[in-house]
Structures are given as C-alpha cells and as structure tokens.
Amino acid sequence: MTSTSPQPVVDWPAAADLAGRLAPPGPHATRGELDDLVAGLREAASDAVGHVLATTRMTPVGGLRRVTGGAHDGAAELGPVLVVDRARWALANTQVMAAMTAPVATALADESVGSSQTARLGGALEVGGLLAVLAPRVLGQFDPYAQPEAPGPEDVPGEPQPGRLLLVAPNVLHAERAMGVDPRDFRLWVCLHEQTHAVQFAAAPWLAEHLRGRVGGLMEDVTRTAVGMAKAPFLEKLGTVGRTVTDVVSGAFRAGGAAPFERLLSRAQKDEMAEITAVMALLEGHADVMMDAVGPRVVRSVRQIRAKFEKRRDGEGAPGLDVVLRRLLGMDAKLAQYRDGAAFVRAVEQQVGRDGLNAVWASAGSLPTAREIADPRAWVRRVHG
C-alpha cells in the first residue's frame, strides 16, 4: 500500500469548471418567475415527504430531520434540498464520480502506476464535455454520498448522513413549458420521485455503501486488468500505462463510449455489472411506481404528466445519479432494464403487497438479482418462501 494519497484519475475540479462554462444557462425567465420557481420547488420537496412516506410505507432509520428557519420551519425533511443551476449540478456530479472512482486511483497507486497531469486533464475534457451535454437533461437527483460541510445539531457523529436532494431549476422550467403541464403538479411529481430515492437510502442506510462498494470494486478489478494489459513491454517503454487506464475510465463518458470499458470485462465482471444494473433498476423502478401511486388526489394531472413525460424520457429528464452510473459503467444501452424495475415492483406487489415488497430493503441479501428482476416470482419464492 502507498503511504501518500493516490492521484485521482481525472482532474475533477477542471472537469467541473469546464462543464459549468459549456452548459447552456437555461430558458429565459423574469426575476419574478425565477423566484416563484425556486419557492415552488422547495415547497414541492417539503410536501412530497409525507406523501412518499405514506405511499411507500417505509420508515427512515433514525427518523426525520426538522427544517430550521425559513418558510418551512419545523417541517419534516429527509435531508438537505438544494435548488441548483446546471453548473452546480455538474459540480456535484464530479464529486459523485470522484467518490466512485477512488478505488481506481488506489489500484493504480498499489500497482505503482500513475497518470500524468496531461492524462488527468484529458479525462477532464471528456468528462466535463459530457456533463455539459447531460446538464440540461436532469430534472432532479438524490445524491446519497454528499456529506455536510459542517455537521448540524441533528447529526450524530459517526453516523451516515442523509445525502442531499438536487433540483435543477432551469431544467424543470424548460420541461414544464415544453410539455405544457401544470407547473405545481409537475414540480411535486418530480419531487415525489426524488424523495422516494431519499426514503430508499434513509430506510436502508446500508444501501449507499453497498452500491458504492460494488461499483468501486468492479472498477478497481477492471483497472487492475487494464494495468496488466498496459504493462505489456511495448506500451511500458512508451510510458503510456497511466494514459491507457485513464482512457478506460474517462472513455465511459464519451458519446457512445461504453466500448473501451466493456471490452475489458471478463465474464465474471460482466455478471457483476448485471447485478449492479439490477439494483439500479430496482431503485428507479420503485421510484417510478411510487411517484404515480400517490395518485390524482395529490397530483391531479399525474396521468397526463406521465404520458407526456414517457414520450421524452429517453432524451431528457433522466434521473441524475442514474445517468452518471450508467455512463460510468457503460450501461447506457440498457435502458430497458430500468423499465423492467418498475415491472418487477408491480409484479411483486401483486403477489405479496406493498409491505411484502418492502422486504427488499431489509439487507443486501434481499436485493433482487439480475435474474430475479426479470422473474419477480423467483424473488418472492426466495425471500418470502
């Protein structure tokens, strides 16, 4: 093991800066419209909490936090809510990527392989460019890996923090204008989806580290494979080991760029990626089902919103963390599996009800496998007997 902190595989601050500069600013709006948008999103995020808890029948471990100050003083919350622009979203996601790829940097250091500043900047150009392209597409994102800059009085030292909810204001405004939907309904509908993610991680506090461990473990394993390939005598003489590995990581972010990553996967690694995809399918499918299950009593135009949203979902409006992990692991061609997650949730509920479905959050061993996502009855037999 190395005694010094390993160099990151990408210059993440440079990537964030580039993405912020390249991302378009968003639709034009008056100051009054922007103030209404921000206030409306904060109100929707607060209102969504109770509806999500009642609909999912899930209980956050450690209970809820309370808002202090402002218009929602005393209201229950699952974690901090940030209404951000596209540049701030990009910055937040470079932080997510840095956390996810930390095992890669460690593996390189263990193998006595370093990536040059030129290689790290090259990776920053690729990642920053793609984040700038993705930034207009994401409506909201729950980030389970964020840590508060300074713990608040409600935070217990040593305990996992609740993450944060990012709502990308210009994208919500653009989407509701483009689809011609009711702004209040749409903002609440978006927050129902993201707060369902917040509940998932709050009710299963082991989930964030489980997912990070599996993603990081896979990337570390692939990195060591890449190092072995890159240390072939010819490449070693040319001094391109670090750049070769950096290409593997940053190449996942190129348009249609899954190939550099996937070409290195062994059968076991492909199987592991399928298992990670199954977990992501569950998270997204569950959130999709629950956001609609709240129903027209709360979101009056929910059916109209869903119909219009599905027509544009493959192009815009994808969940943020989902986008990042798909790119990071080269899973962009597997969008059908995310709809399979919703089908899994509905099928399980038909057999064992919502409380029976919630057994999925009990432990890592209760998560559906890649085979079970496509065969919900198999999951029910394994978990419920």
N, C-alpha and C positions, 0 to 999 in steps of 0.2 A: 504494500500500500504506500501511496505517496504521502509525504508529510505536509505538503502545501495544497491549497485549494486548486482543483483542476480548472483549466481554462474552459470556458463554455465553447460549444461547437459553432455557435453563431454569435455575432456581436448584437445582442438583443436590444440594447439602447439605440444603436444605429438603425436596426430594423423598425423599431417603434417610431423613431424620428422620421424615417423615410415614409412609412405608411401614413403618418399624420400629415405630411406635406403633400402626398399624392392623392389621398382620399378626397373626393369632391365634398364640398361643405354641406350639401343637402338642399331641400326645397326652400324657396323664399317664403318668409313669414314675417309679419309685423311683430313688434315687441309685445303687443297685447296677445297675439296668437301664441307666441313662444311661452309667455308667462302662463297662459291657460294650459298649454301642452304639458309643461313641467308639473304644474299643480295637479292636472288631471292624471298624469302617470303616477305621481306619488299617492294620490287618493286611491287610484285603482289598485296599486300594490298593497296598500293597507287593507282595503276592502276585501281583496282576494284571499287573505289569510284565513278568515273564518269560514268562508265558503269551501276552501280547499280542505281544511281540517274536517269539516262536516261531511264532505263528499268522499274523501279517501278513507275516513275512519282511522287515520293514522295519528300517532301521538309522538311529538318530538321528545327525544330523551333530554331530560333536564328542563323541560317546559319551555315556555315562550319568553322572549325578552319584551321589555316595555320601551316604547318611544319616550324620550325625554325632550321636552321643549317643542315649539312649533305648533302647527295646526292640529297635529295628531298626537299631542302629548298624552301619554298614558295608554295609547293604543298598543295592542299586541303585535309583535313582529317576529319573523323567523330569523332575521339578520339585517344588516345594513342594506339600504336601497340607494343606488346611485343612478341618477338620470344623466346620461353622458352624450357627448357628440361622437362622431366616428373616429376621430383621432384618439380620444380617451379609450374607446373600445379597443382599438388596435394596441395601445399601450398595455392595457390589462391582459390582452391575449399573448403578448410577448412574455409576460410574467408567467402565464399558464404554461406556455411552451418551454420556458426555461426550467420550470419545475419538472415537467415531464421528461425533458432530455438530460436532466442532471446525471442519470446513470450512464448515459453515453459518454459524457465528459469524464466521469470516473473511470469507465472502462478504458478510455484512451490513455488516461494517466497511468493506470495499472500496467498497461502494455508498453509504457514508455513511448507513447506516440502523442505528438502534439499537433494541433492545427495552427497554421500561421495566421497572423493578423489579416493577410490578404485573403486567406480562405474564409476566415470568420466574416470579413466584410462582404465577400462574395455571397455567403449564405444570407447575410443581412439584406442584400439587394433582392435576393429571390423571395425571402420571407416577407420583407417589407412591401415588395411589389404585390404579392398575392394578398396580404392583409388589406392593402388599399383597395383591391378589387372586391374582397369579401365585405369590407366595412359598410357599404351601402345596403347589404342584403340581410343583416342580422337585426331582428327586432328587439330581442332581449336575450339575456344569458345569465344563468346562475353559475357562479364561479365558486366551487366548493373549496378551492385551495387558497383563497385570499386570507391573509392574516391582518388583523387590525394594526395600524401603526402604533397605537398606544392602547393597551387593554382598558376597557371601561370597567366601572364598578360591578357590572353584572357578569363579567368574565372571570372564570375560575382559572387560576394559574395551573398550567399543565394540561388543561382540558382542551379538546379540539374546538376551534372557533367555528361560528356558523356559516362562514363564507359570505358572499355578497351577491346581490342581485343587480345586474346592469341592465338598464332600459335605454335603448339607443333612440333618443328623441327624434332626430330628423328622419330616421327610417320609419318609425311609427307614423309620423305625419305624412310622409310620402305614400305609405301603404294605404292608409285610410282614405286619402284623397284619390289614389289611383283606383281603388276598388269601389269607392262611393259608398262606404259603410258608415254606420253611426259611430262617431268618434268615441263617445263614452263607452258604448258596448265593446268596441274593438279594443280599447285600452284595457278594459277589465279582462277581456278574453285572453289577451296576450299575457297579462299578469297571472291569470289562473294557471296557464301552462308553466310559467317560470316559478311560481310559488309552489306548484306541485313538485318541481325538482328540488326546491328548498326543503320541502317536507320529506322527500325521499332521503336526503342526506342527513336531515335532523333526526328522523326516526330510526335510521340505520347509521349511527356515527362511525361505524367501521368501514362504510362503503367507499368513502373518498380515498382512504389509504389503500384499500383493496384494489380499487381501479388504478390508482397511480402505481402501485406495486406491479400489477400485471402489465400495464403499458410500459413502465420503465424496465421491467425485467425482459420483456420481448425486445425492446430497442437495444438494451445492453447486449443481449445474446446475439442480435443481428450485427451489432457493432463489432463484437469480437470476431464474428465470421468475416466481416469486411476487412478488419485489420489483418487477419490471416491471408486473405486474398491480396491485399495491398502490399504485404511484406514480401511478395514474390521478388526475387533478386532484381529483375529489370526495373520494376517500379520503385524499389527501395533505393536503387542507385540514382534514380531521377528525383528522389526526395518528395514523392507525391503521396506518401501514406496518409498524412493528415488531410490533404485535399480530397483524396478518394473517399474517406469516411465522411467528411463534411458534405460531399456531394450526395452521399446516401441519405443523410438526414435532411438537408435542405432541398434535395430533389423531390421529396414528397410534397413540397409546396408549389412546384411548378404546375402550370396548367396541364392537366392530363399527366401529372408527374408521378404517378404511383409506381411506374415500371422500375426505376432504379432501386426502390425498396423491395418490391415484390420479387425481383429476380434473385435476390439473395436468400429468400426464405427456403428453409428446409421444410419437409413435410410436417415435422413437429411444430415448427414455427408458424406454418400456415394454420395448423389446427389451433394453436394458441390464439392467433389473430381471430379465428372464427369464434372462439369462446369470448373474447373481448367484445366482438361485434354483437354477440348475443346479449351481453349486459347492456350495451348502449341501446340495442333495440328495445329491451325492457324499459329502460328509463324514458326513452322518447315515446314509446307506445303507451305506457302508463300515463304520462302527462297528457298525451292527446286524448285519451279516453276520459280522463278525469275532467279536463277543461270543458268538454262537451257535456259531461254528465251533470255538471252544475245546472244546466238547462235553461230554457227560456224564461223561467221565473226570475232569474237573476240577470241573464244576458238575453234580452228579448229577441234580438236578431241573430242568435247563435247559428241557426241553420243557414241563413243567408251568408253569414260571415264564413262559415266552414266551406260552403260550396264555392264561394269566390276565392277563398284562400287556397284551396286544393288546386285550382287552375294555375296558380302562380308559384306554388310552393317549391317546385323543383328549381325554379330560377331565383326566387328571392324569398326572404323571410325564414330561412332555415335557422334553427337554434344555434347559438354561438359556440358553446363547448362542443356540441355535436360536429359542427363544421371543422373546428380545429382538430379534433381527434381523428375524424375521417381523413383529413389531409395528412396528418402526422403519420398515420398508419396505412395510407394508400387505400382507404376504404370507400372512395368517392363513387365507385361504380356499384356499390352495394346498397343503394337507397331503398330497394325493395324490402330489405331486411328490417328497415325501420317501420315500415307499414306492417310487416309481419309481427312486430312487437305489439301493436295495437290489436291485431287479430288474436295474439296469444292472450292478452289481458281479457278480452271479451269472452274468449272460449273458456278460460279458467273460471271467470265469474259465473258463466252459465252452469258450470259443474259444481262449484263449491262456494259461490257467493263472494262478496267483496271481502269479508273477513277471512275467508279461506285463501283468497288471493294474497292478502297481506302477509301470509306466512313467508312470502318470497323475500321479505325484508328482515327475517329473523337472523340470518347468518350468511356468510359467503357460500356455505354448502347448500343453502336454499335457493340460490340463484338458478335460473334455467340454463341448461347447457345449450350449445348450438343446435343440437338435435331436438331438444325439448321446445325451443322457440317455434319450430315447425310442427311439433307434435305435443300440444298442451296436455293431452291425456297422459302422456308419459310423465310429465312433471307432476300432475295430480297424483298418479299412482306412486311415484317415488316419495313425495312429500307428505301426502295425506293417507297413503296406504289403500 
